[in-house]
Amino acid sequence: MARKKKKKHHDEHMDESWLIPYADLMTLLLALFIVLFAMSSVDAVKFQQLSKAFNDIFTSGTGVMDFSSPMETNGRSDSQNETMIQSKGEVRKALGEKDYKELSAMQERVNEYIEKSDIKDKLGTSLTGEGLMISIRDNVLFGSGSADVLPRDRQVAKEIAALLVMDPPRSIVISGHTDNVPISNSQFNSNWDLSVMRAVNFMKVVLENPALSPEWFSAKGYGEFKPIASNKTAEGKSKNRRVEILITPRTQLNK
């Protein structure tokens, strides 16, 4: 009896057209991970500040137009930079409505002086929950390694003093800051010493204004320990060498 030939069953040809969109999808995912990795190398501090700002906008009802613009600081901080970014809503809440309005008006006066004197690269302002900050680059007031206010800049110090006349008065804190380059000479053993004396000597010039009382003022020196920029570049070091004037909320005057 003849054997029946078994039919060979050939595997059906598998449709591989699905591999093309799959490969495209994998390529897109790879590109996405590359982008996410690149974003992760962005300055972590600035990313956190930006994240906080957006969170405040979407959770507290603060409008986008209420968010403080870097232009309003007149070049103070990349900061402050370098400093915690706060929305106008946060600052208003921290200061209280009355203090916020008064300090905002004072900031406008100082900014007008900066514009008129064309010294935006030397002075800047920022309004935070701690009060109104006026930052002055050290090359405006002092020579390298010196704590004596330059004769050519005494007039600038006096004009700033006139802007600090308020009725009723506020507590004002003047602080000195340096970069991280060590100093050791016949006058100063450290950057701390230099920063303290710069704050004190600037305050003395300010207090030559008879309308200002010493009881409203205090002086501090932070040396290199409160930078607003990186000390790895000459530009950053220049920003860190500064004198700051903090005009506090009126409620702190009697504390």
C-alpha positions as CSV (number, residue, x, y, z in Angstrom):
1,M,0.0,0.0,0.0
2,A,1.5,3.2,-1.1
3,R,2.4,5.6,1.6
4,K,0.7,8.9,1.5
5,K,3.2,11.7,1.3
6,K,3.0,13.9,4.2
7,K,2.5,17.4,3.2
8,K,5.2,19.7,4.4
9,H,3.7,22.6,6.3
10,H,5.6,25.7,5.7
11,D,5.5,28.4,8.4
12,E,3.4,31.2,7.2
13,H,5.5,34.4,6.5
14,M,5.3,36.6,9.6
15,D,4.2,40.1,9.0
16,E,7.1,42.3,10.4
17,S,5.7,45.7,9.5
18,W,5.0,46.4,13.2
19,L,8.8,46.6,13.8
20,I,9.0,50.0,12.0
21,P,6.7,52.0,14.3
22,Y,8.2,50.1,17.3
23,A,11.7,51.2,16.3
24,D,10.5,54.7,15.8
25,L,8.9,54.6,19.3
26,M,12.1,53.4,20.8
27,T,14.1,56.1,19.1
28,L,11.7,58.7,20.4
29,L,12.0,57.3,24.0
30,L,15.8,57.4,23.7
31,A,15.6,61.0,22.6
32,L,13.3,61.8,25.5
33,F,15.7,60.2,28.0
34,I,18.6,62.2,26.5
35,V,16.6,65.4,26.9
36,L,15.7,64.6,30.5
37,F,19.3,63.8,31.3
38,A,20.4,67.1,29.8
39,M,17.8,68.9,31.9
40,S,19.0,67.2,35.0
41,S,22.4,68.9,34.7
42,V,20.8,72.3,34.9
43,D,21.7,74.3,38.1
44,A,19.8,72.4,40.7
45,V,19.2,75.5,42.9
46,K,17.7,77.5,40.0
47,F,15.5,74.5,39.0
48,Q,14.2,74.3,42.5
49,Q,13.5,78.0,42.6
50,L,11.6,77.8,39.3
51,S,9.7,74.8,40.5
52,K,8.7,76.6,43.7
53,A,7.6,79.7,41.8
54,F,5.3,77.6,39.5
55,N,4.0,75.7,42.5
56,D,3.1,79.0,44.3
57,I,1.4,80.3,41.2
58,F,-0.8,77.2,40.8
59,T,-1.6,76.6,44.4
60,S,-1.9,80.0,46.0
61,G,-3.8,81.8,43.3
62,T,-1.0,84.2,42.6
63,G,-1.3,85.4,39.0
64,V,1.6,85.1,36.6
65,M,1.8,88.9,36.3
66,D,2.4,89.0,40.1
67,F,5.6,87.0,39.8
68,S,8.7,89.1,40.4
69,S,10.8,89.7,37.3
70,P,14.6,89.6,37.5
71,M,14.5,93.1,35.9
72,E,13.0,94.5,39.0
73,T,16.1,93.8,41.0
74,N,18.2,96.2,38.8
75,G,20.9,93.6,38.4
76,R,21.3,92.7,42.1
77,S,21.2,89.0,42.2
78,D,21.6,86.3,39.7
79,S,20.8,85.9,42.7
80,Q,20.6,86.6,44.3
81,N,20.9,84.6,42.0
82,E,21.7,83.1,44.0
83,T,18.7,84.1,46.4
84,M,15.4,82.6,47.0
85,I,12.9,83.7,44.3
86,Q,9.7,85.1,45.9
87,S,6.5,86.1,44.2
88,K,5.1,89.5,45.0
89,G,2.3,87.7,46.8
90,E,4.7,86.0,49.1
91,V,6.6,89.2,49.9
92,R,3.4,91.1,50.5
93,K,2.2,88.5,52.9
94,A,5.6,88.4,54.8
95,L,5.9,92.1,55.1
96,G,2.2,93.0,55.6
97,E,0.3,95.4,53.4
98,K,1.5,98.6,54.9
99,D,5.2,97.8,55.0
100,Y,5.0,96.3,51.5
101,K,3.5,99.5,50.0
102,E,6.0,101.8,51.9
103,L,9.0,99.7,51.0
104,S,7.9,99.4,47.4
105,A,7.6,103.1,47.2
106,M,11.1,103.4,48.7
107,Q,12.5,100.9,46.2
108,E,11.1,103.0,43.3
109,R,12.9,106.1,44.7
110,V,16.2,104.2,44.9
111,N,15.7,102.8,41.4
112,E,15.1,106.2,40.1
113,Y,18.3,107.4,41.6
114,I,20.2,104.4,40.1
115,E,18.7,105.2,36.6
116,K,19.4,108.9,36.9
117,S,23.0,108.3,38.0
118,D,23.5,105.6,35.4
119,I,25.0,103.2,37.9
120,K,22.9,100.1,37.3
121,D,26.1,98.0,37.1
122,K,27.1,99.2,40.6
123,L,23.9,99.4,42.6
124,G,20.8,97.2,42.7
125,T,17.7,96.6,44.8
126,S,15.5,93.7,45.7
127,L,12.4,93.5,47.8
128,T,12.0,90.3,49.9
129,G,10.2,89.1,53.0
130,E,13.1,90.5,55.0
131,G,12.8,94.0,53.7
132,L,14.3,96.2,51.0
133,M,17.9,95.3,50.1
134,I,20.2,97.8,48.4
135,S,23.4,96.2,47.2
136,I,26.5,98.2,46.4
137,R,29.6,96.8,44.6
138,D,32.7,97.2,46.6
139,N,34.6,99.0,43.7
140,V,32.1,101.9,44.1
141,L,33.3,102.6,47.7
142,F,36.6,100.9,48.4
143,G,40.0,100.3,46.9
144,S,41.4,96.7,46.7
145,G,42.0,95.3,50.2
146,S,41.0,98.6,51.8
147,A,38.1,99.4,54.2
148,D,38.3,103.2,53.7
149,V,35.6,104.8,51.6
150,L,37.2,106.4,48.6
151,P,37.0,110.2,48.6
152,R,35.6,110.1,45.1
153,D,32.7,108.0,46.3
154,R,31.8,109.8,49.5
155,Q,29.2,111.8,47.6
156,V,27.5,108.5,46.4
157,A,27.4,107.4,50.0
158,K,25.9,110.7,51.1
159,E,23.3,110.5,48.3
160,I,22.3,107.0,49.4
161,A,22.1,108.3,53.0
162,A,19.6,110.9,51.9
163,L,17.4,108.1,50.5
164,L,17.4,106.4,53.9
165,V,15.7,109.3,55.6
166,M,12.3,108.1,56.6
167,D,9.5,109.3,58.8
168,P,8.9,107.4,60.9
169,P,12.3,105.7,60.8
170,R,13.1,102.0,60.2
171,S,15.8,99.7,61.5
172,I,18.7,99.5,58.9
173,V,21.3,96.8,58.8
174,I,24.6,97.4,56.8
175,S,26.6,94.3,56.0
176,G,30.0,93.8,54.4
177,H,30.8,90.9,52.1
178,T,34.0,89.7,50.3
179,D,35.0,87.1,47.8
180,N,36.9,84.0,48.9
181,V,40.4,85.2,48.1
182,P,42.3,85.1,51.4
183,I,43.6,88.4,52.8
184,S,46.3,89.0,55.3
185,N,48.0,92.3,55.6
186,S,49.0,94.8,58.3
187,Q,45.4,95.9,58.7
188,F,43.3,92.8,58.3
189,N,43.9,89.2,59.3
190,S,40.9,87.8,57.4
191,N,38.1,88.6,55.1
192,W,35.8,88.8,58.1
193,D,37.9,91.7,59.5
194,L,37.8,93.4,56.1
195,S,34.0,93.0,55.7
196,V,33.2,94.2,59.2
197,M,35.3,97.4,58.8
198,R,33.9,98.2,55.4
199,A,30.3,98.0,56.8
200,V,31.3,100.2,59.8
201,N,33.2,102.8,57.7
202,F,30.4,103.0,55.2
203,M,27.9,103.4,58.0
204,K,29.9,106.2,59.5
205,V,29.7,108.2,56.2
206,V,26.0,107.5,56.0
207,L,25.5,108.8,59.6
208,E,27.1,112.1,58.7
209,N,23.6,113.0,57.6
210,P,22.1,114.7,60.6
211,A,18.6,113.4,59.8
212,L,19.7,109.8,60.5
213,S,20.2,108.5,64.1
214,P,22.8,105.9,65.0
215,E,20.2,104.1,67.1
216,W,18.5,102.9,63.9
217,F,21.6,101.3,62.5
218,S,23.7,98.2,63.0
219,A,26.7,96.8,61.1
220,K,27.7,93.2,60.3
221,G,30.5,91.4,58.5
222,Y,30.0,88.1,56.7
223,G,33.4,87.8,55.0
224,E,33.1,85.3,52.1
225,F,30.4,83.2,53.7
226,K,27.3,84.6,52.0
227,P,28.1,84.7,48.3
228,I,25.5,85.7,45.7
229,A,27.5,84.3,42.8
230,S,30.1,81.7,42.1
231,N,33.7,82.5,43.3
232,K,35.0,80.5,40.4
233,T,34.9,83.4,38.0
234,A,36.2,87.0,38.1
235,E,32.7,88.3,37.5
236,G,31.3,86.2,40.3
237,K,33.9,87.4,42.7
238,S,33.1,91.0,41.7
239,K,29.5,90.5,42.6
240,N,30.3,88.9,45.9
241,R,32.5,91.9,47.0
242,R,29.7,94.2,48.1
243,V,28.1,96.2,50.9
244,E,24.4,95.6,51.5
245,I,21.8,97.9,53.1
246,L,18.8,96.1,54.5
247,I,15.8,98.3,55.3
248,T,13.7,96.2,57.6
249,P,9.9,96.2,58.1
250,R,8.9,98.8,60.7
251,T,7.7,96.1,63.1
252,Q,11.3,95.1,63.6
253,L,12.5,98.5,64.7
254,N,11.7,97.9,68.4
255,K,12.7,94.3,68.5
